[in-house]
Structure formats: C-alpha cells, structure tokens
C-alpha cells in the first residue's frame, strides 16, 4: 500500500510540474520564443515575400523586353543587351571596318561594358522598387 501511495504522489508531482511549465510557455507564445505579435509580423512578411516573388516574375518578363545600349567611337560601334544582360545585337559602322582588328575589338569591348553597366543599373533600380518596404529586421 505504501508503494502505491508514493507512486501516486510522484505521478501528481510530475503532472503538476508539467502543467506549470506549460502555463509559463503559453504566455510566451506556445514555447516558440515569440508571442502572437511576432506571428503577425511573420505573416505580414511572408505575404510581402509572396508579393515580391510574383513581382519578380513580372519583372523578369519586363527586363527581357527592355534593352540597354552601349556605344563607342562616337556611335560607330553599338552593343545592345536585354535588361537581363542577354546579348541582343552588335552594330558596327562600315567606317570602323577599315581599322585594325584590335581597334575594332577595343571599341566593341567598350560598348559592351557600357551596355552591361546600363543594363545592371536598370535591373538594380527595378529590383529596389520591387522590394521596397520589405522589412524583415523586426523578425529577429
């Protein structure tokens, strides 16, 4: 009989301790370390991230349709890239073709660098506009 009484006391002690611990965790948001306020912020951030993802798809399509031009030699050489830095075309004036190959190559490289800079700048600005207002600093 004494053994059964001690077992019951230990059982009740374990139950009370676990209930006491649960009660404390409920105040903290279910034991995850953040309360309902943080859950709402997380939900808002997830929704904004989904909007950004949808916007990114649209942005990729727009960038594919856009074009950045780089030129060199006073416009004698032109290079065109998409907004995603995909090469589109190169235009070389017949006047340049009388030059040495290394001069033509240098003009093409200069025009490519300019087109690339314009294209990446365009992409960066549009991405900044897309992600504007996405503040995840409150989640940490």
C-alpha positions in Angstrom: 0.0 0.0 0.0 2.9 2.4 0.8 4.4 1.8 -2.6 1.1 2.7 -4.3 0.8 5.9 -2.3 4.4 7.0 -3.2 3.7 6.2 -6.9 0.5 8.4 -6.8 2.5 11.3 -5.2 5.2 11.1 -7.8 2.6 10.9 -10.6 0.8 14.0 -9.3 4.1 15.8 -8.8 5.0 15.1 -12.5 1.6 16.2 -13.7 1.7 19.5 -11.7 5.3 20.3 -12.8 4.4 19.7 -16.5 1.3 21.8 -16.2 3.2 24.6 -14.5 5.8 24.6 -17.3 3.1 24.6 -20.0 1.3 27.5 -18.4 4.6 29.5 -18.4 5.2 28.7 -22.1 1.7 29.7 -23.1 2.5 33.3 -22.0 5.5 33.3 -24.3 3.6 32.2 -27.4 3.5 28.4 -27.1 7.1 27.8 -26.3 8.5 29.0 -29.6 10.2 32.1 -28.2 7.8 34.7 -29.6 4.3 35.8 -29.0 1.3 36.4 -31.2 2.6 39.9 -32.2 5.7 38.3 -33.7 3.5 35.7 -35.5 1.5 38.5 -37.1 4.7 40.3 -38.2 5.9 37.0 -39.7 2.6 36.5 -41.5 2.9 40.0 -43.0 6.5 39.4 -44.0 5.5 36.1 -45.7 2.7 37.8 -47.6 5.1 40.6 -48.7 7.6 38.0 -49.8 5.0 36.3 -51.9 4.1 39.6 -53.5 7.8 40.2 -54.2 8.1 36.7 -55.8 5.1 37.4 -58.1 6.6 40.8 -58.9 9.9 39.2 -59.7 8.3 37.0 -62.3 6.7 40.1 -63.9 10.0 42.0 -63.6 11.9 39.2 -65.4 9.5 39.4 -68.3 9.8 43.2 -68.5 13.6 43.1 -68.3 13.5 40.5 -71.2 11.6 43.1 -73.3 13.8 46.1 -72.4 17.0 47.0 -74.0 20.2 48.7 -72.9 22.5 50.3 -75.4 26.2 50.9 -75.1 28.3 52.7 -77.7 31.9 53.6 -78.5 33.8 55.6 -81.1 31.1 58.2 -81.2 28.4 55.7 -82.0 30.4 53.8 -84.7 30.0 50.7 -82.6 26.9 49.8 -80.6 26.1 46.9 -78.4 22.5 46.0 -77.2 21.7 43.9 -74.2 18.4 42.9 -72.7 17.6 44.1 -69.2 18.7 40.6 -68.1 22.2 41.2 -69.7 21.4 38.8 -72.6 23.2 40.0 -75.8 20.8 41.2 -78.5 22.9 42.6 -81.3 26.0 44.5 -82.3 26.0 47.2 -84.9 29.4 48.2 -86.4 29.6 51.1 -88.8 31.4 50.2 -92.1 33.7 53.1 -91.4 35.2 51.2 -88.5 35.9 48.1 -90.6 38.9 49.9 -92.2 40.6 49.9 -88.7 42.9 47.3 -87.3 41.2 44.3 -85.6 42.5 45.3 -82.2 40.9 48.8 -82.5 37.6 47.3 -83.5 37.8 44.8 -80.6 38.5 47.6 -78.2 35.5 49.6 -79.4 33.3 46.5 -79.1 34.5 45.8 -75.5 34.0 49.5 -74.5 30.4 49.4 -75.9 29.7 46.1 -74.2 30.9 47.5 -70.8 28.6 50.5 -71.2 25.6 48.4 -72.2 26.3 46.0 -69.3 26.5 48.9 -66.8 23.3 50.4 -68.1 21.5 47.0 -68.0 22.6 46.1 -64.5 21.7 49.6 -63.2 18.3 49.2 -64.8 17.8 45.8 -63.1 19.1 47.1 -59.7 16.7 50.1 -59.7 13.7 47.9 -60.6 14.6 45.3 -58.0 14.9 48.0 -55.4 11.4 49.3 -56.3 10.1 45.8 -56.1 11.5 45.0 -52.7 10.8 48.5 -51.2 9.1 48.2 -47.9 10.1 44.6 -47.2 11.5 45.0 -43.6 12.5 41.7 -42.0 14.6 43.3 -39.3 11.7 43.1 -36.8 11.6 39.3 -37.1 15.0 38.7 -35.4 
